[in-house]
């Protein structure tokens, strides 16, 4: 508000009255400015606290996410190491099976020595023990020689 505004509204106002009105108006304006200044300071303080809270929350979320990521990486590393070990054992069994001439599926050892020992055992088990010699050579339609009693006696003598 200006002095000319007051004189336009109150043409009969004296200089003291105008000064008093101007002082009152000035005090009101200064009080309003002080209130605005206080509110701006509070707003600035609240914004600062909000930014700190956001950073702390982001840091907490980041720390939690980082922990989850580290746990997942550790799990994947364990899985990878297990797969590598399984692959090495499978290759070892395949090599021993090829070298010894036995099926790799029958080998269950985890070391080369264990697989070789198993392969040797499999070969020993699968080795033909030799069947008893047949008097007729195993040919069908041949004429048997001797009696059944003589054949059994000959077989028992050879095998027992």
FIKOLZA-1660 file (N, C-alpha, C; in steps of 0.1 Angstrom, whole numbers, plus 5000, padded with zeros to 4 digits):
% residues 160
   i   px   py   pz ch aa at
   1 5008 4988 5000  A  X  N
   1 5000 5000 5000  A  X CA
   1 5009 5012 5000  A  X  C
   2 5004 5023 4993  A  X  N
   2 5012 5035 4992  A  X CA
   2 5004 5046 4998  A  X  C
   3 5011 5057 5001  A  X  N
   3 5005 5069 5006  A  X CA
   3 4994 5074 4997  A  X  C
   4 4996 5074 4984  A  X  N
   4 4986 5079 4975  A  X CA
   4 4974 5071 4975  A  X  C
   5 4975 5058 4978  A  X  N
   5 4963 5049 4979  A  X CA
   5 4955 5053 4991  A  X  C
   6 4962 5056 5002  A  X  N
   6 4955 5060 5014  A  X CA
   6 4947 5073 5012  A  X  C
   7 4954 5083 5006  A  X  N
   7 4948 5096 5004  A  X CA
   7 4936 5095 4994  A  X  C
   8 4937 5086 4985  A  X  N
   8 4926 5084 4976  A  X CA
   8 4914 5078 4983  A  X  C
   9 4917 5069 4992  A  X  N
   9 4906 5063 4999  A  X CA
   9 4900 5072 5011  A  X  C
  10 4909 5079 5017  A  X  N
  10 4906 5088 5028  A  X CA
  10 4911 5102 5025  A  X  C
  11 4904 5110 5018  A  X  N
  11 4909 5123 5014  A  X CA
  11 4911 5132 5027  A  X  C
  12 4904 5130 5037  A  X  N
  12 4905 5139 5049  A  X CA
  12 4915 5134 5059  A  X  C
  13 4923 5123 5056  A  X  N
  13 4933 5117 5065  A  X CA
  13 4945 5127 5067  A  X  C
  14 4949 5128 5080  A  X  N
  14 4961 5137 5083  A  X CA
  14 4973 5129 5080  A  X  C
  15 4984 5136 5081  A  X  N
  15 4997 5130 5079  A  X CA
  15 5000 5120 5090  A  X  C
  16 4997 5122 5102  A  X  N
  16 4999 5113 5113  A  X CA
  16 4991 5100 5111  A  X  C
  17 4978 5102 5107  A  X  N
  17 4970 5090 5104  A  X CA
  17 4976 5082 5093  A  X  C
  18 4980 5088 5082  A  X  N
  18 4986 5081 5071  A  X CA
  18 4999 5074 5076  A  X  C
  19 5007 5081 5084  A  X  N
  19 5019 5074 5089  A  X CA
  19 5016 5062 5098  A  X  C
  20 5005 5064 5106  A  X  N
  20 5001 5053 5115  A  X CA
  20 4996 5041 5107  A  X  C
  21 4988 5044 5097  A  X  N
  21 4984 5033 5088  A  X CA
  21 4995 5026 5080  A  X  C
  22 5004 5034 5076  A  X  N
  22 5016 5029 5069  A  X CA
  22 5025 5020 5078  A  X  C
  23 5026 5025 5091  A  X  N
  23 5034 5017 5101  A  X CA
  23 5027 5003 5103  A  X  C
  24 5014 5004 5105  A  X  N
  24 5006 4992 5108  A  X CA
  24 5007 4982 5096  A  X  C
  25 5006 4988 5084  A  X  N
  25 5007 4980 5072  A  X CA
  25 5021 4974 5071  A  X  C
  26 5031 4982 5074  A  X  N
  26 5045 4977 5073  A  X CA
  26 5048 4966 5083  A  X  C
  27 5042 4968 5095  A  X  N
  27 5044 4957 5106  A  X CA
  27 5037 4944 5101  A  X  C
  28 5025 4946 5095  A  X  N
  28 5018 4934 5090  A  X CA
  28 5026 4927 5079  A  X  C
  29 5032 4935 5070  A  X  N
  29 5040 4929 5059  A  X CA
  29 5052 4922 5065  A  X  C
  30 5059 4929 5074  A  X  N
  30 5071 4923 5080  A  X CA
  30 5068 4910 5088  A  X  C
  31 5057 4910 5095  A  X  N
  31 5053 4898 5102  A  X CA
  31 5050 4887 5092  A  X  C
  32 5043 4890 5081  A  X  N
  32 5040 4880 5071  A  X CA
  32 5053 4875 5065  A  X  C
  33 5063 4884 5062  A  X  N
  33 5075 4880 5056  A  X CA
  33 5083 4871 5066  A  X  C
  34 5082 4874 5079  A  X  N
  34 5089 4866 5089  A  X CA
  34 5083 4852 5089  A  X  C
  35 5070 4852 5088  A  X  N
  35 5063 4839 5088  A  X CA
  35 5067 4830 5076  A  X  C
  36 5068 4837 5065  A  X  N
  36 5072 4831 5052  A  X CA
  36 5086 4826 5054  A  X  C
  37 5095 4834 5060  A  X  N
  37 5109 4831 5061  A  X CA
  37 5110 4818 5071  A  X  C
  38 5102 4818 5081  A  X  N
  38 5102 4807 5091  A  X CA
  38 5098 4794 5083  A  X  C
  39 5087 4795 5076  A  X  N
  39 5082 4784 5068  A  X CA
  39 5092 4779 5058  A  X  C
  40 5099 4788 5051  A  X  N
  40 5109 4784 5042  A  X CA
  40 5120 4777 5049  A  X  C
  41 5124 4781 5060  A  X  N
  41 5135 4775 5068  A  X CA
  41 5130 4761 5072  A  X  C
  42 5118 4760 5077  A  X  N
  42 5113 4746 5080  A  X CA
  42 5112 4737 5068  A  X  C
  43 5108 4743 5057  A  X  N
  43 5107 4735 5045  A  X CA
  43 5121 4730 5040  A  X  C
  44 5130 4739 5041  A  X  N
  44 5144 4735 5038  A  X CA
  44 5149 4724 5047  A  X  C
  45 5146 4725 5060  A  X  N
  45 5150 4715 5070  A  X CA
  45 5144 4702 5067  A  X  C
  46 5131 4702 5064  A  X  N
  46 5123 4690 5061  A  X CA
  46 5129 4683 5048  A  X  C
  47 5131 4692 5038  A  X  N
  47 5137 4686 5025  A  X CA
  47 5150 4680 5028  A  X  C
  48 5159 4686 5036  A  X  N
  48 5172 4681 5039  A  X CA
  48 5170 4667 5046  A  X  C
  49 5161 4666 5056  A  X  N
  49 5159 4654 5063  A  X CA
  49 5153 4643 5053  A  X  C
  50 5144 4647 5044  A  X  N
  50 5139 4638 5035  A  X CA
  50 5149 4633 5025  A  X  C
  51 5158 4641 5021  A  X  N
  51 5169 4637 5012  A  X CA
  51 5178 4627 5020  A  X  C
  52 5181 4630 5032  A  X  N
  52 5189 4620 5040  A  X CA
  52 5182 4607 5042  A  X  C
  53 5169 4608 5044  A  X  N
  53 5161 4595 5046  A  X CA
  53 5161 4587 5033  A  X  C
  54 5160 4594 5022  A  X  N
  54 5160 4588 5009  A  X CA
  54 5173 4581 5006  A  X  C
  55 5184 4588 5010  A  X  N
  55 5197 4582 5008  A  X CA
  55 5199 4570 5017  A  X  C
  56 5195 4571 5029  A  X  N
  56 5196 4560 5039  A  X CA
  56 5188 4548 5034  A  X  C
  57 5176 4551 5029  A  X  N
  57 5167 4540 5024  A  X CA
  57 5173 4534 5011  A  X  C
  58 5179 4542 5003  A  X  N
  58 5185 4537 4991  A  X CA
  58 5198 4529 4995  A  X  C
  59 5205 4534 5005  A  X  N
  59 5216 4526 5009  A  X CA
  59 5212 4513 5016  A  X  C
  60 5202 4513 5023  A  X  N
  60 5197 4501 5029  A  X CA
  60 5192 4491 5019  A  X  C
  61 5185 4496 5009  A  X  N
  61 5180 4488 4998  A  X CA
  61 5192 4483 4990  A  X  C
  62 5202 4491 4988  A  X  N
  62 5214 4487 4981  A  X CA
  62 5221 4476 4988  A  X  C
  63 5222 4478 5001  A  X  N
  63 5230 4468 5010  A  X CA
  63 5222 4455 5010  A  X  C
  64 5209 4456 5011  A  X  N
  64 5201 4443 5010  A  X CA
  64 5202 4437 4997  A  X  C
  65 5201 4445 4986  A  X  N
  65 5202 4439 4973  A  X CA
  65 5216 4433 4971  A  X  C
  66 5226 4440 4976  A  X  N
  66 5240 4435 4975  A  X CA
  66 5242 4422 4982  A  X  C
  67 5236 4421 4994  A  X  N
  67 5237 4408 5001  A  X CA
  67 5230 4397 4994  A  X  C
  68 5218 4400 4988  A  X  N
  68 5211 4390 4980  A  X CA
  68 5219 4386 4968  A  X  C
  69 5225 4395 4962  A  X  N
  69 5233 4392 4950  A  X CA
  69 5245 4384 4954  A  X  C
  70 5252 4387 4965  A  X  N
  70 5263 4380 4969  A  X CA
  70 5259 4365 4973  A  X  C
  71 5248 4364 4980  A  X  N
  71 5243 4350 4983  A  X CA
  71 5240 4342 4970  A  X  C
  72 5234 4349 4961  A  X  N
  72 5231 4342 4948  A  X CA
  72 5244 4338 4941  A  X  C
  73 5253 4347 4941  A  X  N
  73 5266 4344 4934  A  X CA
  73 5273 4332 4941  A  X  C
  74 5273 4332 4954  A  X  N
  74 5279 4321 4961  A  X CA
  74 5272 4307 4958  A  X  C
  75 5258 4308 4957  A  X  N
  75 5251 4296 4953  A  X CA
  75 5255 4291 4939  A  X  C
  76 5255 4301 4930  A  X  N
  76 5259 4297 4916  A  X CA
  76 5273 4292 4915  A  X  C
  77 5282 4298 4923  A  X  N
  77 5296 4293 4923  A  X CA
  77 5296 4278 4928  A  X  C
  78 5289 4275 4939  A  X  N
  78 5288 4261 4944  A  X CA
  78 5283 4252 4933  A  X  C
  79 5272 4256 4926  A  X  N
  79 5266 4248 4916  A  X CA
  79 5276 4246 4905  A  X  C
  80 5283 4257 4901  A  X  N
  80 5293 4256 4890  A  X CA
  80 5304 4246 4894  A  X  C
  81 5309 4247 4906  A  X  N
  81 5320 4238 4911  A  X CA
  81 5315 4223 4911  A  X  C
  82 5302 4221 4915  A  X  N
  82 5297 4208 4914  A  X CA
  82 5296 4202 4900  A  X  C
  83 5292 4211 4891  A  X  N
  83 5291 4207 4877  A  X CA
  83 5305 4204 4871  A  X  C
  84 5314 4212 4875  A  X  N
  84 5328 4209 4870  A  X CA
  84 5333 4196 4875  A  X  C
  85 5331 4193 4888  A  X  N
  85 5335 4181 4894  A  X CA
  85 5328 4169 4887  A  X  C
  86 5315 4170 4885  A  X  N
  86 5307 4159 4878  A  X CA
  86 5313 4157 4864  A  X  C
  87 5316 4168 4857  A  X  N
  87 5321 4167 4844  A  X CA
  87 5335 4160 4844  A  X  C
  88 5344 4163 4853  A  X  N
  88 5357 4157 4854  A  X CA
  88 5356 4142 4857  A  X  C
  89 5347 4139 4866  A  X  N
  89 5345 4124 4870  A  X CA
  89 5339 4117 4858  A  X  C
  90 5330 4123 4851  A  X  N
  90 5324 4116 4839  A  X CA
  90 5335 4114 4828  A  X  C
  91 5343 4124 4826  A  X  N
  91 5354 4122 4816  A  X CA
  91 5364 4112 4821  A  X  C
  92 5367 4111 4834  A  X  N
  92 5377 4101 4839  A  X CA
  92 5371 4087 4837  A  X  C
  93 5358 4086 4840  A  X  N
  93 5352 4072 4839  A  X CA
  93 5352 4068 4824  A  X  C
  94 5349 4078 4815  A  X  N
  94 5349 4075 4801  A  X CA
  94 5363 4071 4796  A  X  C
  95 5373 4077 4801  A  X  N
  95 5387 4074 4797  A  X CA
  95 5391 4060 4802  A  X  C
  96 5388 4057 4814  A  X  N
  96 5391 4044 4820  A  X CA
  96 5383 4033 4813  A  X  C
  97 5370 4036 4810  A  X  N
  97 5362 4026 4803  A  X CA
  97 5367 4023 4789  A  X  C
  98 5372 4034 4782  A  X  N
  98 5378 4032 4769  A  X CA
  98 5391 4024 4770  A  X  C
  99 5399 4027 4779  A  X  N
  99 5412 4020 4781  A  X CA
  99 5410 4006 4785  A  X  C
 100 5401 4003 4794  A  X  N
 100 5399 3989 4798  A  X CA
 100 5389 3981 4790  A  X  C
 101 5381 3988 4782  A  X  N
 101 5371 3981 4774  A  X CA
 101 5359 3976 4782  A  X  C
 102 5354 3984 4791  A  X  N
 102 5342 3981 4799  A  X CA
 102 5332 3993 4797  A  X  C
 103 5319 3991 4799  A  X  N
 103 5310 4002 4798  A  X CA
 103 5312 4012 4809  A  X  C
 104 5312 4025 4805  A  X  N
 104 5314 4036 4815  A  X CA
 104 5303 4036 4825  A  X  C
 105 5291 4032 4822  A  X  N
 105 5280 4032 4831  A  X CA
 105 5282 4023 4843  A  X  C
 106 5290 4013 4842  A  X  N
 106 5293 4004 4853  A  X CA
 106 5303 4009 4863  A  X  C
 107 5310 4020 4859  A  X  N
 107 5321 4025 4868  A  X CA
 107 5314 4036 4877  A  X  C
 108 5317 4035 4890  A  X  N
 108 5312 4044 4900  A  X CA
 108 5323 4051 4908  A  X  C
 109 5335 4049 4905  A  X  N
 109 5346 4055 4913  A  X CA
 109 5348 4069 4910  A  X  C
 110 5354 4076 4920  A  X  N
 110 5357 4091 4918  A  X CA
 110 5371 4094 4915  A  X  C
 111 5380 4084 4915  A  X  N
 111 5394 4086 4912  A  X CA
 111 5397 4076 4901  A  X  C
 112 5408 4079 4894  A  X  N
 112 5413 4070 4884  A  X CA
 112 5416 4056 4889  A  X  C
 113 5423 4055 4901  A  X  N
 113 5426 4042 4906  A  X CA
 113 5414 4034 4910  A  X  C
 114 5404 4041 4915  A  X  N
 114 5391 4034 4919  A  X CA
 114 5384 4029 4906  A  X  C
 115 5384 4037 4896  A  X  N
 115 5377 4032 4884  A  X CA
 115 5385 4021 4877  A  X  C
 116 5398 4022 4877  A  X  N
 116 5406 4011 4871  A  X CA
 116 5404 3998 4879  A  X  C
 117 5403 3999 4892  A  X  N
 117 5401 3987 4901  A  X CA
 117 5387 3981 4898  A  X  C
 118 5377 3990 4896  A  X  N
 118 5364 3985 4893  A  X CA
 118 5364 3978 4879  A  X  C
 119 5370 3984 4869  A  X  N
 119 5371 3979 4856  A  X CA
 119 5378 3965 4856  A  X  C
 120 5388 3964 4863  A  X  N
 120 5395 3951 4864  A  X CA
 120 5386 3940 4871  A  X  C
 121 5378 3944 4881  A  X  N
 121 5369 3935 4887  A  X CA
 121 5358 3931 4877  A  X  C
 122 5353 3941 4870  A  X  N
 122 5343 3938 4860  A  X CA
 122 5348 3928 4849  A  X  C
 123 5360 3930 4845  A  X  N
 123 5366 3922 4835  A  X CA
 123 5369 3908 4840  A  X  C
 124 5373 3907 4853  A  X  N
 124 5375 3894 4859  A  X CA
 124 5362 3886 4860  A  X  C
 125 5351 3893 4864  A  X  N
 125 5338 3887 4865  A  X CA
 125 5333 3882 4852  A  X  C
 126 5335 3891 4842  A  X  N
 126 5330 3887 4828  A  X CA
 126 5338 3877 4821  A  X  C
 127 5350 3875 4825  A  X  N
 127 5359 3865 4819  A  X CA
 127 5353 3851 4819  A  X  C
 128 5353 3845 4807  A  X  N
 128 5347 3832 4807  A  X CA
 128 5355 3822 4814  A  X  C
 129 5349 3814 4823  A  X  N
 129 5356 3804 4831  A  X CA
 129 5359 3792 4823  A  X  C
 130 5354 3791 4811  A  X  N
 130 5356 3779 4803  A  X CA
 130 5345 3769 4806  A  X  C
 131 5339 3765 4797  A  X  N
 131 5328 3755 4799  A  X CA
 131 5335 3741 4797  A  X  C
 132 5329 3731 4803  A  X  N
 132 5334 3718 4802  A  X CA
 132 5334 3713 4788  A  X  C
 133 5344 3706 4784  A  X  N
 133 5345 3701 4771  A  X CA
 133 5334 3691 4769  A  X  C
 134 5328 3691 4757  A  X  N
 134 5317 3682 4754  A  X CA
 134 5323 3671 4745  A  X  C
 135 5320 3658 4748  A  X  N
 135 5326 3648 4740  A  X CA
 135 5323 3649 4726  A  X  C
 136 5311 3654 4722  A  X  N
 136 5308 3655 4708  A  X CA
 136 5311 3668 4702  A  X  C
 137 5319 3677 4710  A  X  N
 137 5323 3690 4705  A  X CA
 137 5312 3700 4705  A  X  C
 138 5301 3697 4710  A  X  N
 138 5289 3706 4711  A  X CA
 138 5281 3707 4698  A  X  C
 139 5284 3698 4689  A  X  N
 139 5277 3698 4677  A  X CA
 139 5264 3690 4678  A  X  C
 140 5254 3696 4673  A  X  N
 140 5241 3688 4674  A  X CA
 140 5241 3678 4663  A  X  C
 141 5234 3668 4665  A  X  N
 141 5233 3657 4655  A  X CA
 141 5244 3647 4655  A  X  C
 142 5254 3650 4664  A  X  N
 142 5265 3640 4664  A  X CA
 142 5261 3628 4672  A  X  C
 143 5269 3618 4670  A  X  N
 143 5266 3605 4678  A  X CA
 143 5274 3606 4691  A  X  C
 144 5267 3605 4702  A  X  N
 144 5274 3605 4715  A  X CA
 144 5282 3592 4716  A  X  C
 145 5293 3594 4723  A  X  N
 145 5302 3582 4725  A  X CA
 145 5301 3579 4740  A  X  C
 146 5299 3567 4743  A  X  N
 146 5299 3563 4757  A  X CA
 146 5285 3565 4763  A  X  C
 147 5284 3559 4775  A  X  N
 147 5272 3560 4782  A  X CA
 147 5271 3573 4790  A  X  C
 148 5260 3576 4795  A  X  N
 148 5258 3588 4803  A  X CA
 148 5266 3588 4815  A  X  C
 149 5267 3576 4821  A  X  N
 149 5275 3574 4833  A  X CA
 149 5290 3577 4830  A  X  C
 150 5295 3573 4819  A  X  N
 150 5309 3575 4816  A  X CA
 150 5311 3590 4813  A  X  C
 151 5302 3596 4806  A  X  N
 151 5303 3611 4803  A  X CA
 151 5303 3619 4816  A  X  C
 152 5294 3616 4825  A  X  N
 152 5294 3623 4838  A  X CA
 152 5307 3621 4846  A  X  C
 153 5312 3609 4846  A  X  N
 153 5324 3606 4853  A  X CA
 153 5336 3614 4847  A  X  C
 154 5336 3615 4834  A  X  N
 154 5347 3622 4828  A  X CA
 154 5346 3637 4831  A  X  C
 155 5334 3642 4830  A  X  N
 155 5332 3656 4833  A  X CA
 155 5335 3659 4848  A  X  C
 156 5331 3651 4857  A  X  N
 156 5334 3653 4871  A  X CA
 156 5349 3653 4874  A  X  C
 157 5356 3644 4867  A  X  N
 157 5370 3643 4869  A  X CA
 157 5377 3655 4864  A  X  C
 158 5373 3662 4854  A  X  N
 158 5379 3674 4848  A  X CA
 158 5376 3686 4856  A  X  C
 159 5364 3687 4861  A  X  N
 159 5359 3699 4868  A  X CA
 159 5359 3699 4883  A  X  C
 160 5360 3688 4889  A  X  N
 160 5359 3688 4904  A  X CA
 160 5372 3684 4909  A  X  C
% end
